Amino acid sequence: MNYPELFLKKNEDKRLRQGHLWVFSNEVDCRRSPLEQFAPGDLATVCDADGKAIGVAYVNPNALICSRLLTRKSNLKIGESFFRSRLNQALGLRQRLFDKPFYRWVFGESDGLPGLVVDRFGAVLSVQITTAGMERHKDLLVKVLCELVEPTAVLLKNDTGQRQLENLSLVPELVFGELPERLEVVENGTRFLVNIAEGQKTGWFYDHRENRARLAKLVRGMRVLDLFSYAGAWGIPAALGGAAEVCCVDSSESALSLAQASAELNGVAGTMRFERSDVFEFLKQARERREQFDVVILDPPALIKRKKDFKSGYEAYRRLNHLALQVLSSSGILVSASCSHHLSRENLQEILRSSARHIDRHLLLFAGDGQGPDHPIHPAMAETEYLKAFFCAVSSTI
């Protein structure tokens, strides 16, 4: 297949040859292959400075990441067979990992489909397309998705800020079937009600599945505080695990409404209370009331979305962990998590260390994990590893 050529500057092919998939605009030899000759989403053969083909990518001349590699086979046609093969491969892995159809089916670059995320909710698919290159193949993608699993509905969420960077529409599209207002998700034997049309991201966060299962085994008889609770993904399993009381705190009334409905669905509504509040404000008031919890779950949204936001985001994580430790009872458990790629495990560990020392508490990290297996990590792309969670035993200083 003959695609236009995109030439790299000398030595700018090294990262790609090590397995990475991105080309930045300042790595392109614009004298030999002006980016202006490409329209957003065009396919191109990426070549090194000597003219040797590296693979086929799509291009967006207006983006900092101006090209994303789809295949290292420079003669491969990017069409229906390509997408069917990649989607089938990703599906096969998830079907080996899970016995029920509730998982992240496609995780972008890790599954060889940069710019595409697909979450499966039984017979409903929630899709995020974040790049102009993948948007070009939208109709073909939907066709193959429907052929492979015969869904009853396919929703293109289209509400992520990444689409703005690529000048794509932010209007959601129901491109197939009929979408019910609420869907049921089954995770670790717990049933949850979700609203994927109105919910955050694709409508649910599968990435903490294994961390939530770990927590549910640790809370029997305890008083649990679930901060940034969203639809109750941590809190409801804790209640089912035998917690004496679970308090879910979130600023979204609709999310708490879903959490309450799911609590009733699982028969634990009597154990749970739901507080609509800003988490910082809730923690300050709880501290003033001298309210204490045996377990605190701190799983905020990404507070560092861009590298330039690191300083302010780091401070926000520090304040949150400091406040959370102040409402944790003696011999309590803190689960502290971050989904910000730019906050490393070492950063979060240092935040926990310094926060504990500041209030004279002894803190031990007894478990820790990252994202679940349906969010596989590409070994050449640190960007695909974003989630980290520490399970901490906290007591009076020793």
C-alpha atoms as one frame of an Amber mdcrd trajectory, in Angstrom:
protein
   0.000   0.000   0.000   1.487   3.361  -1.025   0.890   6.138   1.490   2.515
   9.608   1.456   5.812   9.635   3.342   6.475  11.429   6.607  10.218  11.825
   7.173  11.827  12.155  10.583  14.888  14.184  11.404  18.160  12.382  11.980
  18.168  10.198  15.129  14.500  10.940  15.849  13.532   7.341  15.030  15.182
   5.868  18.137  12.156   6.004  20.408   9.913   4.473  17.722  12.351   1.619
  17.160  12.285   0.919  20.882   8.537   0.369  20.639   6.947   3.760  21.232
   4.116   4.806  18.909   4.140   8.608  18.952   5.821  11.165  16.719   6.037
  14.752  17.959   5.845  17.643  15.530   9.403  18.831  16.279  10.746  15.406
  15.245   9.489  15.726  11.660  11.750  16.875   8.823   9.339  19.495   7.509
  11.577  20.404   4.579  11.219  16.908   3.100   7.645  16.310   4.274   5.829
  19.507   5.287   3.135  18.741   7.811   0.839  21.158   5.993   0.524  18.681
   3.136  -1.451  16.347   5.408  -5.055  16.769   6.465  -6.046  15.685   9.989
  -6.426  11.908   9.994  -4.439  11.196   6.818  -2.422   7.993   6.725   1.303
   8.134   6.036   4.371   5.913   5.901   6.760   7.086   8.605  10.399   6.991
   7.431  13.684   7.619   9.198  16.205  10.183   7.939  17.714   7.587   5.597
  14.342   6.934   4.010  13.813   3.528   5.601  10.159   2.838   6.414   9.303
   2.411  10.091   5.572   1.797   9.703   2.177   3.278   8.895   0.664   6.009
  11.048  -2.100   8.545  10.965  -1.241  12.233  11.030  -2.662  15.398  12.512
  -0.538  18.381  11.470  -2.239  20.601  14.058  -1.401  18.479  17.121   1.756
  18.287  19.232   1.627  14.510  18.877   1.385  14.834  15.132   1.509  11.140
  14.252   0.634   7.833  15.903   1.904   4.526  14.595  -0.697   1.881  13.736
   1.581  -0.838  12.367   5.247  -1.491  11.673   4.342  -3.287   8.451   4.766
  -0.518   5.915   2.840  -2.397   3.217  -0.206  -3.138   5.369  -3.548  -1.639
   4.337  -5.359   0.113   7.168  -8.885  -1.069   6.523 -11.571  -3.416   7.763
  -9.301  -6.462   8.113  -6.800  -4.449  10.163  -9.412  -3.226  12.647 -11.114
  -6.622  12.884  -7.796  -8.279  13.706  -6.854  -5.735  16.390 -10.307  -5.703
  17.976 -10.471  -9.503  17.959  -7.095  -9.778  19.609  -8.088  -7.330  22.351
 -11.419  -9.113  22.830  -9.736 -12.498  23.135  -7.525 -11.284  25.973 -10.479
  -9.884  27.933 -12.524 -13.022  27.436  -9.682 -15.047  28.947  -9.434 -12.630
  31.866 -13.119 -12.236  32.734 -16.105 -14.563  32.770 -18.656 -11.764  32.337
 -18.769  -9.098  29.574 -17.955  -6.127  31.809 -14.503  -4.734  31.079 -12.382
  -2.288  29.078 -12.258  -3.981  25.686  -9.802  -1.561  24.048  -7.153   0.466
  25.845  -5.695   2.656  23.111  -2.000   2.241  22.347  -1.691  -0.893  24.485
  -4.051  -2.696  22.114  -2.494  -1.232  18.984  -5.377   1.178  18.460  -4.142
   4.632  19.515  -6.920   7.130  20.092  -9.562   4.483  20.863 -11.099   3.316
  24.136 -14.003   0.875  24.284 -15.741  -0.156  27.511 -18.155  -3.064  27.447
 -21.261  -3.027  29.630 -22.821  -6.346  28.750 -24.656  -5.690  25.498 -23.828
  -1.953  25.438 -20.576  -0.397  24.220 -19.291   2.991  25.360 -16.649   4.328
  22.972 -14.186   7.209  23.239 -12.412   8.327  20.079  -9.816  10.942  20.961
  -7.879  11.582  17.729  -8.654  12.785  14.219  -6.940   9.695  12.820  -9.281
   7.313  14.612 -12.266   9.571  13.909 -11.639   9.055  10.188 -12.367   5.352
  10.685 -15.380   5.830  12.967 -17.951   4.181  10.707 -15.705   1.215  10.002
 -14.952   0.774  13.697 -18.631   0.764  14.634 -19.351  -1.767  11.879 -16.682
  -4.176  13.120 -17.607  -3.704  16.797 -21.199  -4.589  16.002 -20.200  -7.652
  13.996 -17.947  -9.000  16.737 -20.275  -8.817  19.760 -23.739  -7.857  18.415
 -24.410  -5.061  20.945 -27.812  -3.547  21.573 -26.331  -0.023  21.650 -23.100
   1.801  20.803 -22.522   5.257  22.276 -19.697   7.534  21.152 -19.105   9.622
  24.286 -17.124  12.432  22.557 -16.846  14.460  25.768 -13.135  14.273  26.554
 -10.835  17.276  26.469  -8.454  15.327  24.237 -10.939  15.743  21.404 -10.708
  19.509  21.789  -6.956  19.298  21.193  -7.690  17.557  17.889 -10.512  19.958
  16.917 -13.169  17.254  17.098 -16.829  17.614  18.011 -17.779  17.186  21.669
 -21.357  16.161  20.893 -22.124  12.557  21.955 -23.498  10.212  19.275 -25.679
   7.171  19.737 -24.585   5.444  16.534 -26.356   2.133  17.032 -29.384   0.794
  18.872 -31.260   2.222  21.848 -29.593   3.208  25.103 -31.424   2.699  28.403
 -31.101   5.459  30.979 -29.469   3.074  33.443 -27.419  -0.068  32.904 -26.362
  -2.748  35.346 -22.659  -3.538  35.750 -21.466  -6.650  37.565 -18.038  -6.379
  39.186 -16.575  -8.837  41.702 -20.072 -10.167  42.287 -21.472  -6.707  43.108
 -24.216  -5.138  41.011 -24.008  -1.452  40.114 -26.347   0.859  38.248 -24.602
   3.264  35.869 -25.624   5.990  33.445 -23.037   5.951  30.682 -24.571   8.854
  28.770 -24.330  11.266  31.710 -21.480   9.656  33.646 -17.803  10.600  33.745
 -15.446   9.272  31.063 -17.039   6.137  29.558 -19.491   5.920  32.468 -17.596
   3.597  34.811 -14.061   3.028  36.102 -13.056  -0.599  35.652  -9.397   0.123
  36.408  -9.662  -0.248  40.215 -11.562  -3.563  40.073  -8.881  -5.600  41.862
  -8.087  -2.885  44.410 -11.758  -2.689  45.377 -11.895  -6.457  45.838  -8.842
  -6.266  48.137 -10.417  -3.553  50.253 -13.713  -5.426  50.711 -11.834  -8.140
  52.647 -10.400  -5.667  55.150 -13.391  -3.707  56.442 -15.578  -6.025  58.518
 -17.052  -4.146  61.469 -15.334  -0.910  60.486 -16.525   2.625  59.826 -15.597
   3.490  56.232 -15.273   6.864  54.481 -15.351   6.756  50.662 -14.149  10.089
  49.259 -14.849  11.058  45.642 -17.180   8.076  45.780 -18.831   8.664  42.378
 -21.384   5.829  41.943 -20.234   3.805  44.959 -17.687   1.509  43.331 -15.613
   1.335  46.538 -18.297   1.960  49.129 -20.874  -0.650  48.166 -18.394  -3.584
  48.119 -17.170  -2.351  51.510 -20.723  -2.536  52.847 -21.119  -6.023  51.370
 -17.798  -6.917  53.008 -19.322  -6.326  56.425 -18.474  -2.689  57.184 -20.477
  -1.323  60.095 -21.067   1.974  58.291 -20.064   3.471  54.948 -20.157   7.192
  54.203 -19.917   8.134  50.510 -18.888  11.712  49.725 -19.081  13.268  46.258
 -19.970  16.635  44.753 -22.272  15.087  42.114 -25.898  14.619  43.082 -26.540
  12.325  40.097 -23.576  10.094  41.011 -24.768   9.780  44.607 -28.278   8.997
  43.368 -26.848   6.081  41.373 -24.826   4.956  44.383 -27.909   4.973  46.575
 -29.888   2.976  43.992 -27.046   0.455  43.763 -26.915   0.189  47.557 -30.607
  -0.696  47.545 -30.045  -3.173  44.707 -27.417  -4.955  46.816 -29.397  -4.809
  50.062 -26.941  -2.581  51.952 -28.751   0.780  51.911 -29.199   0.614  55.688
 -25.435   0.543  56.179 -24.690   3.528  53.957 -25.083   7.294  54.025 -24.457
   9.702  51.185 -23.063  13.216  51.569 -23.077  15.693  48.701 -20.105  17.923
  49.401 -16.788  19.223  48.195 -14.315  16.695  49.583 -11.869  19.297  50.917
 -14.687  21.034  52.766 -16.108  17.756  54.110 -12.722  16.738  55.501 -12.182
  20.117  57.160 -15.599  19.943  58.825 -15.103  16.315  59.874 -11.791  17.293
  61.465 -13.454  20.157  63.343 -16.149  17.749  64.580 -13.380  15.329  65.590
 -15.135  12.692  63.518 -13.066   9.540  63.000 -13.211   6.656  60.511 -11.505
   3.260  60.627 -10.955   3.177  56.853 -10.566   6.121  54.468 -10.592   5.657
  50.681  -9.079   8.538  48.755  -9.542   8.036  45.011  -9.774  11.504  43.411
 -10.089  12.298  39.699  -6.878  13.199  37.881  -5.574  16.352  39.557  -2.584
  16.679  37.206  -3.878  16.436  33.652  -0.910  18.192  32.054   2.746  18.336
  32.979   2.544  22.091  33.538  -0.099  21.492  36.234   2.250  19.339  38.316
   3.007  21.846  41.084  -0.603  22.779  41.859  -1.784  19.180  41.419   0.926
  17.818  43.731  -0.134  20.304  46.385  -3.783  19.220  46.005  -2.834  15.554
  46.496  -0.727  16.535  49.523  -3.575  18.472  51.133  -6.060  15.670  50.513
  -3.851  12.990  52.049  -2.979  15.238  54.985  -6.656  15.895  55.714  -7.613
  12.239  55.209  -5.029  11.108  57.774  -6.447  13.581  60.286  -9.875  11.882
  60.256  -8.432   8.356  60.372  -8.715   6.570  63.696  -5.818   4.955  65.498
  -4.826   1.681  63.777  -6.829   2.722  60.721  -6.400   1.914  57.034  -5.902
   4.534  54.336  -6.280   3.651  50.657  -4.644   6.450  48.680  -4.870   6.406
  44.894  -3.990   8.565  41.916  -4.939   8.241  38.260  -2.630  11.097  37.206
   0.134   9.754  34.964   2.301  12.754  35.860   2.223  11.839  39.573   4.602
   8.898  39.933   4.374   6.111  42.515   7.407   7.685  44.150   5.630  11.055
  44.288   2.570   9.545  45.971   4.696   7.557  48.398   6.556  10.721  49.382
   3.242  12.552  49.897   2.101   9.773  52.237   5.409   9.741  54.120   5.525
  13.487  54.663   1.821  13.770  55.537   2.096  11.050  58.167   5.227  12.548
  59.700   3.637  16.005  59.807   0.913  14.796  62.162   3.176  12.327  63.995
   1.582   9.125  62.676   3.293   5.829  61.889   2.433   4.690  58.362   3.190
   1.337  56.728   2.535   0.476  53.093   1.267  -3.103  53.250  -0.149  -3.451
  49.739  -0.203  -1.542  46.501  -1.366  -2.077  42.979  -2.030  -0.343  39.704
  -4.640  -0.665  36.995  -6.501  -3.895  36.324  -5.596  -6.370  33.553  -8.113
  -4.905  31.105  -5.908  -1.780  31.142  -2.685  -3.507  30.018   0.584  -1.582
  30.048   2.598  -1.118  26.853   6.207  -1.765  27.992   7.620   0.914  25.678
   5.047   3.545  26.637   5.139   4.821  30.195   2.053   6.869  29.307  -0.086
   3.704  29.434   0.773   3.128  33.112  -1.140   5.737  35.058  -2.938   4.220
  38.052  -1.388   3.642  41.438  -2.921   2.765  44.814  -1.322   2.310  48.231
  -2.940   0.435  51.105  -1.579   1.950  54.307  -1.780   0.843  57.922  -1.688
   3.958  60.087  -1.219   4.111  63.854   0.148   6.371  66.563   3.835   7.078
  66.239   6.270   4.428  67.491
